[in-house]
């Protein structure tokens, strides 16, 4: 079996949105003739940990954990400085990101591994984008081709800590130059967003056939055993489920503003359930009369999937910001697989197009609070219908098959 070095900072038992894409590639690559050797952080800074995810790593995959010493998110949150302010401070000071400290401890292990490796290609998946720097250095040590896998937009939103006003022009220039260096040295580039790939080709001048659109997806097995969604009984509340991290990019403030426009009787028709972590300062319950809010915090992925398949409505939020048209929250694909109606409070862009083209729900501009309120009023009278279509083209296995084709094309 052909071997691939797969470099990712986040890997089980670490949990969160950034884990599932590399995990799914590692799970399915052996079926397409590629044995992955995973290179990941020994002590990653992750929003949560889910031991059950470790059971999904296939026996064919060898996992090497590279020493790292940077503080975890939980340790940052416990500091005197709020997590948000500390993140912005580190975004200003460290390039490419606060994980740059990983380079000093990981490189000696990489050098030793490079001398023994029989791999034919390297894949580096990011963020954090320090992973790309490690991938580049590993490629230099081994002479192997490098595939950069962009799960997020780097020189746009991510590099600014999702707050462009907080970052100087000088830092933006440095990040853009580093991105250009790494992209140009890579043999191939995969992006979770189609528009992002086009933008990278425009920014960095490489031929368009170097870039591959490799969207996120869902594991069909996660949803195969889901029980049928029971119809709402008369008088039963409509559950709006939000899963994942809540922060300035995915704030619930627009939902709360729309709910405030409803009458107490109208609000009493709804239950908002939140499953995930929240950044400091995000409002999780506005305390509106009649509105039921259930805050459950981070839950194991299997439990989240079950809740998705039973909810009346799945809530997707995305704040309008520069480059947000290229942002597709990875949970959107699992929302599609769950076939519950999606309420997408997102600006025009790829996320909105995916919902609309698959007839998967209702799209409303997030800052149009009256329009959101009107949708909710209509649902209070007549609950929304589930999503009707098949989403097999977004399966993780299908996306991994395409990645295997890319590796076959570029491997030595």
C-alpha positions as CSV (number, residue, x, y, z in Angstrom):
1,X,0.0,0.0,0.0
2,X,1.3,3.5,-0.9
3,X,2.1,5.7,2.1
4,X,1.2,9.3,2.8
5,X,2.5,11.5,5.6
6,X,-0.6,13.4,6.9
7,X,0.2,16.4,9.0
8,X,-2.7,17.9,11.1
9,X,-2.5,19.7,14.4
10,X,-5.9,18.5,15.5
11,X,-6.6,14.8,15.7
12,X,-8.6,12.6,18.0
13,X,-9.1,12.5,20.9
14,X,-9.2,16.3,20.2
15,X,-12.6,17.3,19.1
16,X,-14.2,20.2,17.3
17,X,-15.0,21.2,13.7
18,X,-11.4,21.1,12.6
19,X,-11.0,17.5,13.5
20,X,-13.6,15.7,11.3
21,X,-12.1,16.6,7.9
22,X,-8.6,15.1,8.5
23,X,-10.1,12.2,10.5
24,X,-12.4,11.3,7.7
25,X,-9.6,11.4,5.1
26,X,-7.4,9.2,7.4
27,X,-10.4,6.8,7.9
28,X,-11.2,6.3,4.2
29,X,-7.8,6.6,2.5
30,X,-6.8,2.9,3.1
31,X,-9.8,1.8,1.0
32,X,-8.3,3.7,-1.9
33,X,-4.7,2.3,-1.6
34,X,-3.1,4.9,0.7
35,X,-1.8,4.1,4.2
36,X,-1.7,7.3,6.2
37,X,1.0,8.1,8.8
38,X,-0.6,10.9,10.9
39,X,1.7,13.6,12.4
40,X,-0.2,15.5,15.0
41,X,0.3,17.5,18.2
42,X,1.1,15.7,21.4
43,X,-0.9,18.1,23.6
44,X,-3.1,20.1,21.2
45,X,-4.9,23.3,22.2
46,X,-8.5,22.2,21.3
47,X,-12.0,23.4,22.3
48,X,-12.9,20.0,23.6
49,X,-11.9,16.3,23.7
50,X,-14.0,13.3,22.7
51,X,-12.4,9.9,23.4
52,X,-15.0,8.2,21.2
53,X,-13.5,9.8,18.1
54,X,-10.2,7.9,18.7
55,X,-12.1,4.7,18.0
56,X,-12.6,5.9,14.5
57,X,-8.9,5.9,13.6
58,X,-8.3,2.8,11.4
59,X,-5.7,0.3,12.4
60,X,-3.8,0.9,9.2
61,X,-3.0,4.5,10.3
62,X,0.1,5.1,12.3
63,X,-0.1,8.1,14.6
64,X,3.0,10.0,15.7
65,X,2.5,12.8,18.2
66,X,4.9,15.7,17.9
67,X,5.9,17.5,21.1
68,X,4.3,20.9,21.6
69,X,4.4,23.3,24.5
70,X,2.0,26.2,23.6
71,X,-0.8,26.8,26.1
72,X,-4.2,25.1,25.6
73,X,-7.4,27.1,25.1
74,X,-8.6,26.1,28.5
75,X,-5.4,27.6,30.1
76,X,-5.7,30.8,28.1
77,X,-9.3,31.2,29.2
78,X,-8.2,30.9,32.8
79,X,-5.7,33.7,32.5
80,X,-6.4,37.2,33.7
81,X,-6.8,38.4,30.1
82,X,-10.1,37.4,28.5
83,X,-9.8,34.7,25.8
84,X,-10.9,37.0,23.0
85,X,-8.4,39.8,23.9
86,X,-5.6,37.3,24.3
87,X,-6.4,35.7,21.0
88,X,-6.2,39.1,19.3
89,X,-2.9,39.9,21.1
90,X,-1.3,36.7,19.9
91,X,-2.7,37.3,16.4
92,X,-0.8,40.6,16.3
93,X,2.5,39.2,17.6
94,X,2.9,35.6,16.3
95,X,3.2,34.6,12.6
96,X,1.6,32.6,11.2
97,X,-0.3,32.0,14.5
98,X,0.2,31.3,18.2
99,X,1.1,27.6,17.3
100,X,4.4,28.8,15.8
101,X,5.9,27.6,19.1
102,X,5.2,24.1,17.8
103,X,8.0,24.5,15.2
104,X,10.8,24.3,17.8
105,X,9.7,21.1,19.4
106,X,8.3,19.3,16.4
107,X,11.2,19.8,14.0
108,X,13.7,17.4,15.6
109,X,11.1,14.6,15.5
110,X,10.3,15.5,11.9
111,X,14.0,15.3,10.9
112,X,14.3,11.8,12.5
113,X,11.1,10.7,10.8
114,X,12.1,12.1,7.4
115,X,15.2,9.9,7.4
116,X,13.1,6.7,7.8
117,X,10.0,7.6,5.8
118,X,8.9,5.5,2.8
119,X,6.0,7.9,2.0
120,X,5.4,9.2,-1.5
121,X,3.6,12.4,-0.7
122,X,2.8,14.8,2.2
123,X,-0.6,16.3,3.0
124,X,-0.7,19.2,5.5
125,X,-4.2,20.3,6.7
126,X,-4.8,23.7,8.3
127,X,-5.6,25.8,10.3
128,X,-3.6,26.3,12.4
129,X,-1.4,27.4,9.5
130,X,1.8,26.7,11.4
131,X,1.0,23.2,10.1
132,X,1.7,24.4,6.5
133,X,5.1,25.7,7.6
134,X,5.9,22.2,9.1
135,X,4.6,20.6,6.0
136,X,6.9,22.7,3.9
137,X,9.9,22.0,6.0
138,X,9.1,18.2,6.0
139,X,8.9,18.4,2.2
140,X,12.3,20.1,2.0
141,X,13.8,17.3,4.3
142,X,12.3,14.5,2.3
143,X,12.1,15.9,-1.2
144,X,8.5,14.7,-1.4
145,X,5.6,16.6,-3.1
146,X,3.5,18.7,-0.7
147,X,-0.3,19.0,-0.9
148,X,-1.7,21.9,1.2
149,X,-5.3,21.4,2.4
150,X,-7.0,24.7,3.3
151,X,-9.9,24.1,5.7
152,X,-10.3,27.8,6.1
153,X,-9.3,31.2,4.6
154,X,-5.9,32.1,5.8
155,X,-4.8,35.6,4.6
156,X,-8.3,36.8,5.0
157,X,-10.4,36.1,8.1
158,X,-8.3,33.6,10.0
159,X,-5.1,35.7,10.0
160,X,-7.0,38.6,11.5
161,X,-8.6,36.6,14.3
162,X,-11.9,37.1,12.5
163,X,-11.7,40.8,13.3
164,X,-9.9,42.7,10.5
165,X,-9.9,45.9,12.4
166,X,-7.6,44.4,15.0
167,X,-4.7,43.6,12.6
168,X,-2.2,46.0,11.1
169,X,-1.5,46.4,7.4
170,X,2.1,45.2,8.0
171,X,0.9,41.9,9.6
172,X,-1.6,41.3,6.8
173,X,1.3,41.8,4.3
174,X,3.6,39.4,6.1
175,X,0.9,36.7,6.2
176,X,0.0,37.2,2.6
177,X,3.7,36.9,1.6
178,X,4.1,33.7,3.7
179,X,0.9,32.2,2.2
180,X,2.2,33.0,-1.3
181,X,5.6,31.3,-0.6
182,X,4.0,28.2,0.7
183,X,1.3,27.9,-2.0
184,X,3.8,28.4,-4.7
185,X,6.1,25.7,-3.3
186,X,3.3,23.2,-2.9
187,X,2.6,20.7,-5.7
188,X,-1.1,20.9,-5.2
189,X,-3.7,22.8,-3.1
190,X,-7.1,21.7,-2.0
191,X,-9.7,24.0,-0.6
192,X,-13.0,23.5,1.2
193,X,-14.5,26.4,-0.7
194,X,-14.6,26.7,-4.5
195,X,-14.3,30.5,-4.4
196,X,-11.3,30.3,-2.1
197,X,-9.4,28.2,-4.6
198,X,-10.2,30.7,-7.3
199,X,-9.0,33.5,-5.0
200,X,-5.7,31.8,-4.1
201,X,-5.0,31.3,-7.9
202,X,-5.7,35.0,-8.4
203,X,-3.6,36.2,-5.4
204,X,-0.6,34.0,-6.0
205,X,-0.5,33.6,-9.8
206,X,-0.2,29.8,-10.1
207,X,-1.9,27.8,-12.8
208,X,-5.6,27.1,-12.0
209,X,-5.1,23.3,-12.5
210,X,-3.0,23.3,-9.3
211,X,-6.1,23.9,-7.2
212,X,-8.7,21.4,-6.4
213,X,-12.1,22.0,-4.7
214,X,-12.5,19.4,-2.0
215,X,-15.6,20.3,0.0
216,X,-16.3,19.1,3.5
217,X,-18.9,16.4,3.9
218,X,-20.5,13.9,6.3
219,X,-20.0,10.2,7.1
220,X,-23.0,8.3,5.9
221,X,-22.7,5.7,8.6
222,X,-23.3,8.4,11.3
223,X,-26.8,9.0,9.9
224,X,-27.7,5.6,8.6
225,X,-29.1,4.4,12.0
226,X,-31.0,7.6,12.8
227,X,-34.6,7.0,13.9
228,X,-37.3,8.6,11.8
229,X,-38.1,12.1,12.9
230,X,-41.6,12.1,14.5
231,X,-44.1,14.7,13.3
232,X,-44.7,17.6,15.6
233,X,-47.7,17.0,17.8
234,X,-50.3,19.8,18.2
235,X,-48.9,22.4,20.6
236,X,-45.4,20.9,20.6
237,X,-42.6,23.4,20.4
238,X,-40.4,23.8,17.3
239,X,-36.8,23.1,18.3
240,X,-34.2,25.3,16.7
241,X,-30.8,23.5,17.2
242,X,-27.5,25.2,17.0
243,X,-24.3,23.0,17.1
244,X,-20.7,24.0,17.3
245,X,-18.7,27.0,18.5
246,X,-20.4,30.3,19.1
247,X,-18.0,33.3,18.6
248,X,-18.0,36.6,16.8
249,X,-18.1,34.9,13.4
250,X,-21.1,32.8,14.3
251,X,-22.9,35.0,16.8
252,X,-26.5,34.3,17.8
253,X,-27.2,38.0,18.3
254,X,-29.3,38.3,15.1
255,X,-31.5,35.5,16.2
256,X,-32.1,37.1,19.6
257,X,-32.8,40.4,17.9
258,X,-35.4,38.8,15.7
259,X,-36.9,36.9,18.6
260,X,-37.3,40.2,20.5
261,X,-39.6,41.4,17.7
262,X,-42.1,38.5,18.3
263,X,-44.8,38.5,20.8
264,X,-44.5,36.4,23.9
265,X,-47.1,34.0,22.6
266,X,-45.2,33.6,19.3
267,X,-41.9,33.0,21.2
268,X,-43.6,30.4,23.3
269,X,-43.8,28.2,20.1
270,X,-40.0,27.8,20.0
271,X,-37.3,26.1,21.9
272,X,-33.7,27.0,21.1
273,X,-31.1,24.3,21.9
274,X,-27.4,25.1,22.0
275,X,-24.8,22.3,21.8
276,X,-21.2,23.5,21.7
277,X,-18.7,25.9,23.2
278,X,-19.2,29.7,23.4
279,X,-16.6,32.5,23.4
280,X,-16.5,35.0,26.3
281,X,-19.2,37.7,25.9
282,X,-21.5,35.7,23.6
283,X,-25.2,35.8,24.8
284,X,-26.6,32.3,25.1
285,X,-30.0,33.2,26.6
286,X,-31.4,36.7,26.1
287,X,-34.1,36.0,28.8
288,X,-37.0,36.9,26.5
289,X,-40.4,36.1,28.0
290,X,-41.9,33.0,26.5
291,X,-38.7,31.7,24.8
292,X,-37.3,28.5,26.1
293,X,-33.5,28.2,25.7
294,X,-31.6,25.0,26.5
295,X,-27.8,25.3,26.8
296,X,-26.0,22.0,26.9
297,X,-22.4,22.9,26.1
298,X,-20.1,20.5,24.2
299,X,-21.5,17.0,23.6
300,X,-19.9,13.9,22.0
301,X,-20.3,13.9,18.2
302,X,-22.6,10.9,18.2
303,X,-25.0,12.6,20.5
304,X,-24.9,15.8,18.3
305,X,-25.7,13.8,15.2
306,X,-28.7,12.2,16.9
307,X,-30.0,15.6,18.0
308,X,-29.6,16.9,14.4
309,X,-31.8,14.2,13.0
310,X,-34.6,14.9,15.5
311,X,-34.6,18.7,15.5
312,X,-37.3,20.6,13.6
313,X,-34.8,23.3,12.5
314,X,-31.0,23.4,12.3
315,X,-29.5,26.9,12.8
316,X,-26.6,28.1,10.7
317,X,-25.1,31.5,11.4
318,X,-22.4,33.5,9.7
319,X,-21.5,37.1,10.3
320,X,-21.0,39.3,7.2
321,X,-17.3,40.1,7.1
322,X,-14.6,40.4,4.4
323,X,-14.1,36.9,2.7
324,X,-17.2,35.5,4.5
325,X,-18.6,34.6,1.1
326,X,-15.9,31.9,0.9
327,X,-16.7,30.5,4.4
328,X,-18.7,27.3,4.6
329,X,-19.1,26.1,8.1
330,X,-18.3,22.4,8.0
331,X,-21.4,21.4,10.0
332,X,-23.5,22.5,7.1
333,X,-22.9,19.2,5.4
334,X,-24.0,17.3,8.4
335,X,-27.0,19.5,8.6
336,X,-27.8,18.5,5.0
337,X,-27.4,14.8,5.9
338,X,-29.8,15.2,8.9
339,X,-32.4,16.5,6.4
340,X,-33.9,18.8,9.0
341,X,-34.9,22.2,7.7
342,X,-32.0,24.7,7.9
343,X,-32.4,28.3,9.0
344,X,-29.3,29.9,7.4
345,X,-28.7,33.4,8.8
346,X,-25.8,33.9,6.4
347,X,-24.7,36.6,3.9
348,X,-24.6,35.9,0.2
349,X,-21.9,33.4,-0.7
350,X,-21.2,29.7,-0.9
351,X,-23.0,28.6,2.3
352,X,-26.2,30.3,1.1
353,X,-25.9,28.8,-2.4
354,X,-25.5,25.3,-1.0
355,X,-28.6,25.6,1.1
356,X,-30.6,27.1,-1.7
357,X,-29.4,24.8,-4.5
358,X,-30.2,21.7,-2.4
359,X,-33.6,23.0,-1.4
360,X,-32.5,22.4,2.2
361,X,-34.0,25.4,4.0
362,X,-34.5,29.1,4.4
363,X,-31.8,31.7,3.8
364,X,-32.1,35.2,5.4
365,X,-29.5,37.9,5.6
366,X,-28.4,37.9,9.2
367,X,-28.8,41.6,9.9
368,X,-32.4,41.7,8.5
369,X,-34.0,41.1,11.8
370,X,-37.5,41.8,10.6
371,X,-37.2,39.3,7.8
372,X,-36.0,36.6,10.3
373,X,-38.9,37.5,12.6
374,X,-41.4,37.1,9.8
375,X,-40.0,33.6,9.0
376,X,-40.4,32.7,12.7
377,X,-44.0,34.1,12.7
378,X,-44.9,31.9,9.7
379,X,-43.4,28.8,11.3
380,X,-45.3,29.5,14.5
381,X,-48.5,28.9,12.4
382,X,-47.1,26.2,10.1
383,X,-43.8,24.4,11.0
384,X,-41.3,24.0,8.2
385,X,-40.9,20.8,6.2
386,X,-37.8,18.6,6.3
387,X,-35.2,18.7,3.6
388,X,-36.3,16.3,0.7
389,X,-33.2,15.6,-1.3
390,X,-30.3,13.1,-1.2
391,X,-26.9,14.4,-0.3
392,X,-24.7,11.5,-1.2
393,X,-22.4,13.7,-3.3
394,X,-21.2,15.3,-0.1
395,X,-20.2,12.0,1.6
396,X,-16.8,11.9,3.3
397,X,-16.0,8.7,1.4
398,X,-16.6,10.3,-1.9
399,X,-14.5,13.3,-1.0
400,X,-11.6,11.0,0.1
401,X,-11.8,9.1,-3.2
402,X,-11.2,12.4,-4.9
403,X,-8.3,13.1,-2.6
404,X,-6.8,9.7,-3.4
405,X,-7.0,10.6,-7.1
406,X,-5.1,13.9,-6.3
407,X,-2.4,12.0,-4.4
408,X,-2.1,9.4,-7.3
409,X,-1.6,12.3,-9.7
410,X,1.1,14.0,-7.7
411,X,3.0,11.3,-5.7
412,X,6.6,10.4,-6.6
